[in-house]
Amino acid sequence: MASTQTSRTRGAVSRPRDWPKRLACWSKRPWAVRLITAGAWAAALALICDLAFRALTVRSHRHRLADLHVYRNGGLAILHGTHLYSMVTNGKLLFTYPPVSAILGVPLTWVSWRTAQIAWMTMIYLPLGIVIWLAFRPLLARAGRYAPAVLAALLAGCALLTPMRQEVGYGQIDIFLVALCTVDCTARRTWWPRGALIGLATAVKLVPGVFIIYLLITGRRKAAGVAALSFAAWTGLAWLVAPADSAAYWTSAVFNAHRLGPNAISGNQSLRGVLLRAFFPAPPPTAVWIALVLVVAAAGFAAARRAWQRGFQVGGVAITGLLAALLSPVAWIHHYCWIIVAIGAIAGDCRRGRRVITAITVGSLFMSVLPTYGGYLYFSRILPGLPAMVLTDSFALAALALIWIIWKIAVTDTDRQLLSAVSGLTGQPRPTAMFGSRVGGMTHWVSADHRSSRGGTAMSTSTRGHTLTRD
C-alpha cells in the first residue's frame, strides 16, 4: 500500500508542469480579460492622476502650468482689448503665439484659474489617448480582446516620456496639435474636409504648417488646399477680432525668436538650437543654419513621401512631425510629443524583435533628461566639449536618426492596415487591408472596402509585384 502511494507521488512529481498551458487557457476566458483590463486601467489612471497632481501642486505659483497661464492671459487681453504682445505673466513669460491662440483661450477666462488648471489635464490626456490609438493601431489590432488593456499600458508608458511630462508641467498644447494633425492625415473617413484640422493647428501654432507641405508632396492637393484655406480663415477671423494684435504679430513678433526665451539652452532641441550651442557664445552664421535646414527638409520630406508611397501612413506622419520640431527656430522638449507617433510606427504589431528593441530604446531615451543633464555638463565645462554636446543635443540627434530608421523599415502588410474601429475598445478590432496601384510613378493605397463610383467593391490582383485595385 505504501509502495503504491510512493510510486504515485513520484509519477506526479515527474510529470511536466502544465502551468503555461493553464495560464494561456485562463487568459482567454472573459472574466480574465475583464480582470486584467480593469487592473491595467486602474494602474494607468493612478499614474496619470499622480502626474497631474504633482503638476497642479507645484509650490512655485510662477512655474505651475506656466504656459496655460499665458493662454489664459491672452484670452483676457482679447476680452479687455489690451495689447496682446506686451502682456507679461507672473512667470515673466510673453505671449508668443498667433492671435488665434489668444481667441481660443477666451473660454479659459470663463472659469476660475483652479478649474481651468484641472480641465486642462483632460485637454492633455484625452488627445494623448487618441494619438496612441492611431499610432499603435497594428498592435491594438493584434491584441484583440486585450486591446483596452494594451491601450492602458501604452497610455501609462507614454505619459512617462519627458516631452509628455513637460507638457503636463507647463500646461502646453502640443499633444492637442499632434492629435489634430494625426487624425487629419490617417483617418480612413472624415466628416470634415480633410486638411481642415491641419489648418486649425497651423493657425494656433505655426509649426504644424509642415503638414501642408506633406499633403502636397504626397499628391493630396485638395487636402493641402483645404488646410491652407482653413489656416487663412482662422487667421482672417483673428484679424477681424483683434486687428492691432494681428498686425503686431505678423509684422514683428513672429520674427523675434528671443521672445521665447534664451535660445541656446539645452531645452531648445531644434537644428538651430544645436548650432547655437556649437558656436556658443558667438551666434552661428545664418547661412549655415539655412543650408542645414534645407538639407534636412529635403531628405526628411523625401523620406515621408516614400513612407506614404509604401502605404506606411503612420511612418509618414511621424517623419513630418519630427521635421516640424527640427526645422523650427526653437523646439522645446515638449514639442517632441511627436515621438509617440514615431515609437508606434517603429513598433508596428510587435512581431519583429528588432523593431520592438528599437522602439523600447527610443522610449527609454525620451524618458530620460539627457539634454538637461548634458547642458549642465557642457556649460559648466565638467565634461569635454564633444561628449557633452552629444548629450545636450541627444533628442535632436535622435530625431534625425529616427527619420532614417523609419525610412529604412521594411514595411509589412500590417503596417499598411487601416483600423476602422476597436468596438468601444472592448472587442475585436476590424483591420482594413490596404491595396496599392502604381500610377505615374507613385503607388496609391486604398482600403479593401473602398466602394467604386459604380457601387462595386475594390478587388485586388497582383501584377509585376504590385497589388493593383480593380473595380
DRENLUMTOR-41405 format. One record per residue (C-alpha): residue number from 1; residue in one letter; x, y, z. Coordinates in Angstrom, 2 decimals. Example, Ala and Ser with C-alpha at 12.3 -4.5 7.8 and 13.67 -1.06 7.14 Angstrom:
<sites>
[1; "a"; [12.30; -4.50; 7.80]]
[2; "s"; [13.67; -1.06; 7.14]]
</sites>
This chain:
<sites>
[1; "m"; [0.00; 0.00; 0.00]]
[2; "a"; [2.79; 2.36; 0.95]]
[3; "s"; [4.82; 1.45; -2.13]]
[4; "t"; [1.84; 2.17; -4.38]]
[5; "q"; [1.35; 5.61; -2.82]]
[6; "t"; [5.06; 6.38; -3.19]]
[7; "s"; [5.03; 5.44; -6.87]]
[8; "r"; [2.03; 7.69; -7.50]]
[9; "t"; [3.80; 10.58; -5.79]]
[10; "r"; [6.89; 10.05; -7.88]]
[11; "g"; [4.79; 9.90; -11.03]]
[12; "a"; [3.07; 13.17; -10.14]]
[13; "v"; [6.41; 14.88; -9.49]]
[14; "s"; [7.91; 13.58; -12.73]]
[15; "r"; [5.06; 14.92; -14.88]]
[16; "p"; [5.93; 18.07; -16.87]]
[17; "r"; [4.46; 21.24; -15.45]]
[18; "d"; [1.44; 22.45; -17.43]]
[19; "w"; [1.09; 25.86; -15.81]]
[20; "p"; [1.89; 27.78; -19.04]]
[21; "k"; [-0.91; 25.96; -20.83]]
[22; "r"; [-3.31; 26.58; -17.98]]
[23; "l"; [-2.43; 30.27; -17.86]]
[24; "a"; [-2.92; 30.56; -21.62]]
[25; "c"; [-6.29; 28.87; -21.25]]
[26; "w"; [-7.35; 31.11; -18.37]]
[27; "s"; [-6.21; 34.26; -20.20]]
[28; "k"; [-8.80; 33.56; -22.91]]
[29; "r"; [-11.70; 33.43; -20.51]]
[30; "p"; [-13.95; 36.53; -20.40]]
[31; "w"; [-13.51; 37.02; -16.66]]
[32; "a"; [-9.72; 37.03; -17.05]]
[33; "v"; [-9.90; 39.60; -19.86]]
[34; "r"; [-12.10; 41.85; -17.75]]
[35; "l"; [-9.90; 41.44; -14.67]]
[36; "i"; [-6.64; 42.20; -16.49]]
[37; "t"; [-8.20; 45.13; -18.34]]
[38; "a"; [-9.57; 46.61; -15.12]]
[39; "g"; [-6.19; 46.22; -13.42]]
[40; "a"; [-4.34; 47.84; -16.33]]
[41; "w"; [-6.67; 50.83; -16.40]]
[42; "a"; [-6.57; 51.20; -12.61]]
[43; "a"; [-2.77; 51.34; -12.72]]
[44; "a"; [-2.69; 53.72; -15.71]]
[45; "l"; [-5.24; 56.11; -14.20]]
[46; "a"; [-3.42; 56.05; -10.86]]
[47; "l"; [-0.19; 57.05; -12.60]]
[48; "i"; [-1.90; 59.80; -14.60]]
[49; "c"; [-3.62; 61.17; -11.51]]
[50; "d"; [-0.28; 61.21; -9.70]]
[51; "l"; [1.43; 63.09; -12.56]]
[52; "a"; [-1.45; 65.58; -12.79]]
[53; "f"; [-1.50; 66.07; -9.02]]
[54; "r"; [2.23; 66.82; -8.98]]
[55; "a"; [1.79; 69.39; -11.76]]
[56; "l"; [-1.14; 71.05; -10.00]]
[57; "t"; [0.60; 71.28; -6.62]]
[58; "v"; [3.98; 72.75; -7.58]]
[59; "r"; [4.96; 75.07; -4.77]]
[60; "s"; [6.01; 77.93; -7.02]]
[61; "h"; [2.90; 79.59; -8.44]]
[62; "r"; [5.10; 81.18; -11.13]]
[63; "h"; [6.02; 77.78; -12.58]]
[64; "r"; [2.71; 75.95; -12.10]]
[65; "l"; [1.28; 75.36; -15.59]]
[66; "a"; [3.12; 78.48; -16.72]]
[67; "d"; [2.15; 78.21; -20.40]]
[68; "l"; [-1.50; 77.67; -19.57]]
[69; "h"; [-1.29; 80.96; -17.70]]
[70; "v"; [-0.02; 82.54; -20.92]]
[71; "y"; [-3.02; 81.18; -22.88]]
[72; "r"; [-5.47; 82.39; -20.24]]
[73; "n"; [-3.90; 85.84; -20.06]]
[74; "g"; [-4.08; 86.00; -23.84]]
[75; "g"; [-7.80; 85.36; -23.62]]
[76; "l"; [-8.11; 88.13; -21.01]]
[77; "a"; [-6.21; 90.51; -23.29]]
[78; "i"; [-8.66; 89.80; -26.12]]
[79; "l"; [-11.66; 90.37; -23.84]]
[80; "h"; [-10.37; 93.62; -22.36]]
[81; "g"; [-8.77; 94.99; -25.52]]
[82; "t"; [-5.27; 95.29; -24.04]]
[83; "h"; [-2.13; 94.87; -26.14]]
[84; "l"; [-1.61; 91.13; -26.51]]
[85; "y"; [2.11; 91.13; -27.25]]
[86; "s"; [3.01; 93.47; -24.41]]
[87; "m"; [1.37; 91.22; -21.82]]
[88; "v"; [3.68; 89.56; -19.27]]
[89; "t"; [2.60; 86.78; -16.90]]
[90; "n"; [3.65; 86.36; -13.28]]
[91; "g"; [6.29; 83.95; -14.55]]
[92; "k"; [7.77; 86.71; -16.75]]
[93; "l"; [6.56; 85.00; -19.94]]
[94; "l"; [5.40; 86.82; -23.06]]
[95; "f"; [2.59; 85.77; -25.38]]
[96; "t"; [4.41; 84.30; -28.39]]
[97; "y"; [1.64; 82.58; -30.37]]
[98; "p"; [-0.57; 83.76; -33.26]]
[99; "p"; [-3.65; 85.78; -32.20]]
[100; "v"; [-5.88; 82.76; -32.92]]
[101; "s"; [-4.41; 81.08; -29.82]]
[102; "a"; [-5.50; 84.02; -27.66]]
[103; "i"; [-9.02; 83.94; -29.10]]
[104; "l"; [-9.30; 80.21; -28.40]]
[105; "g"; [-8.02; 80.91; -24.89]]
[106; "v"; [-11.05; 83.09; -24.08]]
[107; "p"; [-13.11; 80.14; -22.68]]
[108; "l"; [-10.36; 79.66; -20.07]]
[109; "t"; [-11.36; 83.03; -18.62]]
[110; "w"; [-14.95; 81.92; -18.02]]
[111; "v"; [-13.93; 79.70; -15.11]]
[112; "s"; [-11.66; 80.11; -12.13]]
[113; "w"; [-7.93; 79.60; -12.53]]
[114; "r"; [-8.08; 76.42; -10.47]]
[115; "t"; [-10.90; 74.98; -12.58]]
[116; "a"; [-9.02; 75.86; -15.76]]
[117; "q"; [-5.96; 74.00; -14.49]]
[118; "i"; [-7.91; 70.85; -13.72]]
[119; "a"; [-9.84; 70.97; -17.00]]
[120; "w"; [-6.60; 71.38; -18.93]]
[121; "m"; [-5.43; 67.97; -17.74]]
[122; "t"; [-8.26; 66.50; -19.81]]
[123; "m"; [-7.08; 68.57; -22.79]]
[124; "i"; [-3.73; 66.83; -22.47]]
[125; "y"; [-4.52; 63.21; -21.66]]
[126; "l"; [-7.55; 62.78; -23.93]]
[127; "p"; [-5.61; 63.79; -27.07]]
[128; "l"; [-2.76; 61.58; -25.84]]
[129; "g"; [-5.12; 58.60; -25.86]]
[130; "i"; [-6.27; 59.46; -29.38]]
[131; "v"; [-2.69; 59.74; -30.64]]
[132; "i"; [-1.77; 56.39; -29.08]]
[133; "w"; [-4.84; 54.71; -30.59]]
[134; "l"; [-3.87; 55.99; -34.04]]
[135; "a"; [-0.11; 55.39; -33.79]]
[136; "f"; [-0.31; 51.87; -32.32]]
[137; "r"; [-3.21; 50.54; -34.41]]
[138; "p"; [-1.38; 47.40; -35.64]]
[139; "l"; [-0.50; 46.41; -32.08]]
[140; "l"; [-4.05; 47.07; -30.84]]
[141; "a"; [-5.43; 45.03; -33.74]]
[142; "r"; [-3.17; 42.13; -32.78]]
[143; "a"; [-4.17; 42.42; -29.10]]
[144; "g"; [-7.80; 41.56; -29.93]]
[145; "r"; [-9.85; 41.38; -26.73]]
[146; "y"; [-6.89; 42.72; -24.79]]
[147; "a"; [-6.77; 45.93; -26.86]]
[148; "p"; [-8.17; 48.05; -23.98]]
[149; "a"; [-5.55; 46.66; -21.57]]
[150; "v"; [-2.75; 47.27; -24.07]]
[151; "l"; [-4.06; 50.80; -24.65]]
[152; "a"; [-3.93; 51.44; -20.90]]
[153; "a"; [-0.34; 50.16; -20.70]]
[154; "l"; [0.68; 52.34; -23.65]]
[155; "l"; [-1.06; 55.34; -22.09]]
[156; "a"; [0.91; 54.88; -18.88]]
[157; "g"; [4.19; 54.40; -20.73]]
[158; "c"; [3.74; 57.43; -22.98]]
[159; "a"; [2.71; 59.58; -20.01]]
[160; "l"; [6.20; 58.98; -18.57]]
[161; "l"; [8.00; 60.29; -21.66]]
[162; "t"; [9.87; 63.51; -20.88]]
[163; "p"; [8.05; 65.55; -23.58]]
[164; "m"; [4.71; 64.50; -22.08]]
[165; "r"; [5.81; 65.19; -18.50]]
[166; "q"; [6.87; 68.68; -19.58]]
[167; "e"; [3.60; 69.03; -21.47]]
[168; "v"; [1.71; 68.44; -18.23]]
[169; "g"; [4.07; 70.51; -16.08]]
[170; "y"; [3.87; 73.58; -18.31]]
[171; "g"; [0.23; 73.14; -19.32]]
[172; "q"; [1.14; 73.09; -23.01]]
[173; "i"; [-0.99; 72.44; -26.10]]
[174; "d"; [1.41; 70.41; -28.28]]
[175; "i"; [-0.22; 66.99; -27.85]]
[176; "f"; [-3.57; 68.50; -28.89]]
[177; "l"; [-1.97; 69.74; -32.13]]
[178; "v"; [-0.34; 66.34; -32.66]]
[179; "a"; [-3.78; 64.75; -32.36]]
[180; "l"; [-5.32; 67.19; -34.86]]
[181; "c"; [-2.65; 66.53; -37.50]]
[182; "t"; [-2.52; 62.77; -36.95]]
[183; "v"; [-6.29; 62.37; -37.17]]
[184; "d"; [-6.45; 64.53; -40.29]]
[185; "c"; [-3.73; 62.52; -42.04]]
[186; "t"; [-4.59; 58.95; -41.00]]
[187; "a"; [-8.36; 58.76; -40.51]]
[188; "r"; [-9.87; 56.50; -43.17]]
[189; "r"; [-13.05; 58.55; -43.39]]
[190; "t"; [-13.65; 62.10; -42.14]]
[191; "w"; [-16.86; 64.02; -41.65]]
[192; "w"; [-14.89; 67.26; -42.09]]
[193; "p"; [-12.98; 68.33; -45.21]]
[194; "r"; [-9.61; 66.61; -44.94]]
[195; "g"; [-6.97; 69.21; -44.17]]
[196; "a"; [-9.22; 71.45; -42.08]]
[197; "l"; [-7.72; 70.26; -38.78]]
[198; "i"; [-4.16; 70.82; -40.04]]
[199; "g"; [-5.15; 74.37; -40.99]]
[200; "l"; [-6.52; 74.97; -37.49]]
[201; "a"; [-3.37; 73.55; -35.87]]
[202; "t"; [-1.21; 75.79; -38.06]]
[203; "a"; [-3.25; 78.85; -37.13]]
[204; "v"; [-2.80; 78.05; -33.43]]
[205; "k"; [0.93; 77.35; -33.62]]
[206; "l"; [2.70; 77.83; -36.95]]
[207; "v"; [4.92; 74.73; -36.73]]
[208; "p"; [2.22; 72.22; -37.94]]
[209; "g"; [2.32; 74.03; -41.29]]
[210; "v"; [4.86; 71.40; -42.42]]
[211; "f"; [1.90; 69.06; -42.86]]
[212; "i"; [0.57; 71.25; -45.67]]
[213; "i"; [3.84; 70.52; -47.49]]
[214; "y"; [3.42; 66.82; -46.62]]
[215; "l"; [-0.04; 66.79; -48.19]]
[216; "l"; [1.29; 68.47; -51.31]]
[217; "i"; [4.23; 66.13; -51.88]]
[218; "t"; [2.02; 63.07; -51.39]]
[219; "g"; [-0.36; 64.19; -54.12]]
[220; "r"; [-3.23; 65.22; -51.86]]
[221; "r"; [-3.55; 68.68; -53.35]]
[222; "k"; [-7.20; 69.14; -52.44]]
[223; "a"; [-6.49; 68.42; -48.77]]
[224; "a"; [-3.49; 70.77; -48.88]]
[225; "g"; [-5.72; 73.48; -50.34]]
[226; "v"; [-8.32; 72.91; -47.64]]
[227; "a"; [-5.58; 73.16; -44.98]]
[228; "a"; [-4.33; 76.44; -46.45]]
[229; "l"; [-7.87; 77.84; -46.63]]
[230; "s"; [-8.59; 76.72; -43.07]]
[231; "f"; [-5.43; 78.48; -41.87]]
[232; "a"; [-6.38; 81.61; -43.80]]
[233; "a"; [-9.94; 81.55; -42.43]]
[234; "w"; [-8.86; 81.25; -38.79]]
[235; "t"; [-6.17; 83.91; -39.29]]
[236; "g"; [-8.70; 86.17; -41.02]]
[237; "l"; [-11.06; 85.74; -38.07]]
[238; "a"; [-8.26; 86.88; -35.78]]
[239; "w"; [-7.75; 89.97; -37.94]]
[240; "l"; [-11.43; 90.82; -37.54]]
[241; "v"; [-11.44; 90.28; -33.77]]
[242; "a"; [-8.03; 91.78; -32.95]]
[243; "p"; [-6.66; 93.74; -35.93]]
[244; "a"; [-3.98; 95.61; -33.98]]
[245; "d"; [-2.64; 92.46; -32.34]]
[246; "s"; [-2.68; 90.62; -35.66]]
[247; "a"; [-0.70; 93.40; -37.30]]
[248; "a"; [1.80; 93.38; -34.42]]
[249; "y"; [2.28; 89.63; -34.68]]
[250; "w"; [2.66; 89.27; -38.44]]
[251; "t"; [4.92; 92.32; -38.83]]
[252; "s"; [7.10; 92.00; -35.73]]
[253; "a"; [6.55; 89.33; -33.07]]
[254; "v"; [6.65; 86.36; -35.46]]
[255; "f"; [10.23; 87.25; -36.44]]
[256; "n"; [11.53; 87.66; -32.88]]
[257; "a"; [12.60; 84.23; -31.59]]
[258; "h"; [14.08; 85.82; -28.47]]
[259; "r"; [10.56; 86.41; -27.16]]
[260; "l"; [10.56; 82.67; -26.44]]
[261; "g"; [13.46; 82.98; -24.00]]
[262; "p"; [17.17; 82.08; -24.27]]
[263; "n"; [17.52; 80.09; -27.48]]
[264; "a"; [20.88; 78.43; -26.75]]
[265; "i"; [19.83; 76.50; -23.65]]
[266; "s"; [19.62; 72.71; -23.75]]
[267; "g"; [15.82; 72.81; -23.86]]
[268; "n"; [15.94; 74.01; -27.48]]
[269; "q"; [16.31; 70.76; -29.46]]
[270; "s"; [15.89; 72.23; -32.95]]
[271; "l"; [18.65; 72.33; -35.55]]
[272; "r"; [19.12; 76.00; -34.76]]
[273; "g"; [19.47; 75.20; -31.07]]
[274; "v"; [22.19; 72.65; -31.89]]
[275; "l"; [24.07; 75.26; -33.92]]
[276; "l"; [23.67; 77.95; -31.25]]
[277; "r"; [25.34; 75.69; -28.69]]
[278; "a"; [28.02; 74.55; -31.14]]
[279; "f"; [29.06; 78.16; -31.87]]
[280; "f"; [28.43; 79.43; -28.33]]
[281; "p"; [28.99; 82.19; -27.25]]
[282; "a"; [29.12; 83.62; -30.79]]
[283; "p"; [25.97; 83.31; -32.93]]
[284; "p"; [26.14; 80.79; -35.78]]
[285; "p"; [26.23; 82.07; -39.37]]
[286; "t"; [22.68; 82.34; -40.69]]
[287; "a"; [23.76; 80.78; -43.98]]
[288; "v"; [24.92; 77.64; -42.15]]
[289; "w"; [21.55; 77.27; -40.40]]
[290; "i"; [19.59; 77.82; -43.62]]
[291; "a"; [21.74; 75.32; -45.51]]
[292; "l"; [21.32; 72.70; -42.78]]
[293; "v"; [17.55; 73.26; -42.69]]
[294; "l"; [17.28; 72.87; -46.47]]
[295; "v"; [19.28; 69.64; -46.47]]
[296; "v"; [17.32; 68.08; -43.59]]
[297; "a"; [14.00; 69.27; -45.04]]
[298; "a"; [14.77; 67.82; -48.49]]
[299; "a"; [15.86; 64.46; -47.09]]
[300; "g"; [13.08; 64.34; -44.49]]
[301; "f"; [10.23; 65.16; -46.86]]
[302; "a"; [11.60; 62.65; -49.37]]
[303; "a"; [11.54; 60.00; -46.63]]
[304; "a"; [7.99; 61.00; -45.61]]
[305; "r"; [6.82; 60.83; -49.22]]
[306; "r"; [8.44; 57.42; -49.64]]
[307; "a"; [6.71; 56.15; -46.49]]
[308; "w"; [3.34; 57.29; -47.82]]
[309; "q"; [4.01; 55.70; -51.22]]
[310; "r"; [4.55; 52.37; -49.47]]
[311; "g"; [1.26; 52.74; -47.60]]
[312; "f"; [3.07; 53.45; -44.31]]
[313; "q"; [0.87; 56.37; -43.27]]
[314; "v"; [1.91; 56.47; -39.62]]
[315; "g"; [5.56; 56.50; -40.67]]
[316; "g"; [4.99; 59.47; -42.96]]
[317; "v"; [3.20; 61.38; -40.22]]
[318; "a"; [5.96; 60.57; -37.71]]
[319; "i"; [8.71; 61.81; -40.02]]
[320; "t"; [6.82; 65.02; -40.81]]
[321; "g"; [6.17; 65.63; -37.11]]
[322; "l"; [9.86; 65.21; -36.29]]
[323; "l"; [10.66; 67.66; -39.09]]
[324; "a"; [8.26; 70.15; -37.51]]
[325; "a"; [10.45; 70.17; -34.40]]
[326; "l"; [13.83; 70.06; -36.13]]
[327; "l"; [13.15; 72.82; -38.67]]
[328; "s"; [11.59; 75.25; -36.22]]
[329; "p"; [13.87; 78.05; -34.93]]
[330; "v"; [13.01; 76.96; -31.39]]
[331; "a"; [11.78; 73.47; -30.41]]
[332; "w"; [11.45; 72.93; -26.70]]
[333; "i"; [11.49; 69.38; -25.41]]
[334; "h"; [7.70; 69.30; -25.06]]
[335; "h"; [7.48; 69.94; -28.81]]
[336; "y"; [8.73; 66.37; -29.24]]
[337; "c"; [5.38; 64.81; -28.38]]
[338; "w"; [5.68; 63.54; -31.96]]
[339; "i"; [7.97; 60.86; -30.56]]
[340; "i"; [4.82; 58.92; -29.58]]
[341; "v"; [3.84; 58.55; -33.25]]
[342; "a"; [7.42; 57.61; -34.13]]
[343; "i"; [7.55; 54.86; -31.49]]
[344; "g"; [4.22; 53.49; -32.72]]
[345; "a"; [5.46; 53.48; -36.31]]
[346; "i"; [8.63; 51.62; -35.36]]
[347; "a"; [6.93; 49.09; -33.07]]
[348; "g"; [4.23; 48.08; -35.58]]
[349; "d"; [2.44; 45.00; -34.30]]
[350; "c"; [5.49; 43.99; -32.19]]
[351; "r"; [6.08; 40.76; -34.12]]
[352; "r"; [9.59; 41.71; -35.23]]
[353; "g"; [12.16; 41.66; -32.44]]
[354; "r"; [14.48; 44.27; -33.94]]
[355; "r"; [11.69; 46.80; -34.28]]
[356; "v"; [10.50; 46.12; -30.73]]
[357; "i"; [14.00; 46.59; -29.31]]
[358; "t"; [14.41; 49.83; -31.29]]
[359; "a"; [11.06; 51.16; -30.04]]
[360; "i"; [11.94; 50.32; -26.43]]
[361; "t"; [15.34; 52.00; -26.81]]
[362; "v"; [13.79; 55.15; -28.25]]
[363; "g"; [11.18; 55.23; -25.50]]
[364; "s"; [13.86; 54.81; -22.83]]
[365; "l"; [15.92; 57.64; -24.31]]
[366; "f"; [12.95; 60.02; -24.36]]
[367; "m"; [12.07; 59.09; -20.77]]
[368; "s"; [15.45; 60.44; -19.71]]
[369; "v"; [16.58; 64.00; -19.07]]
[370; "l"; [19.81; 63.69; -21.04]]
[371; "p"; [19.55; 67.13; -22.71]]
[372; "t"; [19.18; 68.88; -19.36]]
[373; "y"; [21.97; 66.86; -17.75]]
[374; "g"; [24.21; 67.29; -20.79]]
[375; "g"; [23.58; 71.02; -20.84]]
[376; "y"; [24.72; 71.27; -17.24]]
[377; "l"; [27.91; 69.33; -18.04]]
[378; "y"; [28.52; 71.37; -21.20]]
[379; "f"; [28.03; 74.88; -19.89]]
[380; "s"; [29.80; 74.04; -16.61]]
[381; "r"; [32.82; 72.66; -18.52]]
[382; "i"; [32.70; 69.48; -16.42]]
[383; "l"; [32.79; 67.17; -19.45]]
[384; "p"; [34.86; 67.66; -22.62]]
[385; "g"; [33.11; 69.52; -25.41]]
[386; "l"; [32.07; 66.80; -27.87]]
[387; "p"; [30.68; 64.23; -25.39]]
[388; "a"; [28.81; 66.96; -23.53]]
[389; "m"; [27.39; 68.33; -26.79]]
[390; "v"; [26.19; 64.87; -27.84]]
[391; "l"; [24.34; 64.50; -24.53]]
[392; "t"; [22.93; 68.04; -24.74]]
[393; "d"; [21.71; 67.56; -28.33]]
[394; "s"; [20.58; 63.95; -27.78]]
[395; "f"; [16.89; 64.49; -28.60]]
[396; "a"; [17.62; 66.42; -31.80]]
[397; "l"; [20.21; 63.83; -32.89]]
[398; "a"; [17.76; 61.04; -32.07]]
[399; "a"; [15.09; 62.74; -34.20]]
[400; "l"; [17.48; 62.82; -37.16]]
[401; "a"; [18.30; 59.16; -36.64]]
[402; "l"; [14.60; 58.24; -36.34]]
[403; "i"; [13.83; 59.77; -39.73]]
[404; "w"; [16.42; 57.41; -41.23]]
[405; "i"; [15.20; 54.42; -39.18]]
[406; "i"; [11.56; 54.89; -40.21]]
[407; "w"; [12.61; 55.34; -43.83]]
[408; "k"; [14.56; 52.05; -43.69]]
[409; "i"; [11.78; 49.99; -42.05]]
[410; "a"; [10.69; 47.00; -44.13]]
[411; "v"; [7.00; 47.84; -44.33]]
[412; "t"; [4.67; 44.88; -43.79]]
[413; "d"; [1.04; 44.37; -44.75]]
[414; "t"; [0.12; 45.01; -41.10]]
[415; "d"; [1.78; 48.44; -41.26]]
[416; "r"; [-0.44; 49.24; -44.24]]
[417; "q"; [-3.66; 48.31; -42.48]]
[418; "l"; [-6.22; 50.89; -41.53]]
[419; "l"; [-8.09; 50.06; -38.35]]
[420; "s"; [-11.69; 51.07; -38.88]]
[421; "a"; [-12.64; 50.67; -35.24]]
[422; "v"; [-11.93; 48.97; -31.97]]
[423; "s"; [-15.53; 48.48; -30.97]]
[424; "g"; [-15.88; 50.52; -27.86]]
[425; "l"; [-12.33; 49.39; -27.06]]
[426; "t"; [-13.90; 46.22; -25.72]]
[427; "g"; [-13.83; 43.73; -28.54]]
[428; "q"; [-12.31; 42.78; -31.82]]
[429; "p"; [-10.52; 45.39; -33.92]]
[430; "r"; [-11.58; 45.40; -37.53]]
[431; "p"; [-8.47; 45.87; -39.67]]
[432; "t"; [-8.91; 47.01; -43.23]]
[433; "a"; [-6.23; 45.85; -45.62]]
[434; "m"; [-4.59; 48.34; -47.97]]
[435; "f"; [-4.04; 47.73; -51.66]]
[436; "g"; [-1.90; 49.87; -53.93]]
[437; "s"; [-1.84; 50.84; -57.56]]
[438; "r"; [1.14; 52.21; -59.43]]
[439; "v"; [0.14; 55.37; -61.29]]
[440; "g"; [2.59; 57.90; -62.65]]
[441; "g"; [5.50; 56.52; -60.63]]
[442; "m"; [3.61; 56.69; -57.32]]
[443; "t"; [1.85; 53.86; -55.50]]
[444; "h"; [-1.64; 54.86; -54.37]]
[445; "w"; [-3.04; 52.85; -51.48]]
[446; "v"; [-6.76; 52.30; -50.95]]
[447; "s"; [-8.71; 50.24; -48.45]]
[448; "a"; [-10.26; 46.89; -49.36]]
[449; "d"; [-13.75; 48.09; -48.52]]
[450; "h"; [-13.45; 51.14; -50.76]]
[451; "r"; [-16.51; 51.46; -52.97]]
[452; "s"; [-16.19; 52.44; -56.59]]
[453; "s"; [-18.33; 55.04; -58.28]]
[454; "r"; [-20.37; 52.19; -59.82]]
[455; "g"; [-21.08; 50.66; -56.43]]
[456; "g"; [-18.56; 47.84; -56.84]]
[457; "t"; [-16.05; 46.65; -54.28]]
[458; "a"; [-12.34; 47.09; -54.92]]
[459; "m"; [-10.77; 43.71; -55.62]]
[460; "s"; [-7.05; 43.05; -55.67]]
[461; "t"; [-4.80; 41.27; -58.12]]
[462; "s"; [-1.03; 41.04; -58.28]]
[463; "t"; [0.79; 42.46; -61.30]]
[464; "r"; [4.61; 42.61; -61.51]]
[465; "g"; [4.97; 42.58; -57.76]]
[466; "h"; [2.49; 45.41; -57.17]]
[467; "t"; [-1.03; 44.97; -55.82]]
[468; "l"; [-3.42; 46.78; -58.13]]
[469; "t"; [-7.01; 47.72; -57.47]]
[470; "r"; [-9.78; 46.60; -59.78]]
[471; "d"; [-13.48; 47.53; -59.56]]
</sites>
